[in-house]
């Protein structure tokens, strides 16, 4: 799937292969749900799932799946809020 990445964030739907976003890394196979947002300089480790409408804070290092609608940040990323 091809996607366009605006400066400072990455948004995608579906299944992504290894790619690099401006200021961030999606390492290996990452499943990014509909409407999910990944902040600038965030790193998502391989084979993880970012749930629909979840938000990953800038600079976060995601080492676990992120549930739908959750907000995570930090290194390692920790859940700050879930609807």
C-alpha positions, 0 to 999 in steps of 0.5 A: 500500500502506498501512502503519503506522509504529511510532515510530523505524522504518519497516518495509514490504514491496512498492512504496511511493510518495512518503511521509513517515514519522515522523522520516524520508523515503521520497522518491519511488518506493522498493522496500522488501524484506520484513523491511527496516528503516529507522531514524529520520531516515533519507532514502532517495532516489527509485527505490532498492531496499532489499533484503529483511532489510536494515537502514538506520541512523538518520539515514542518507542512502541514495543507492544500492541496498541489497543483501539482508541488508546493514547500512548507515549514514552520510551517504552510507550505506555498507555496514557488514556483509553476511551 
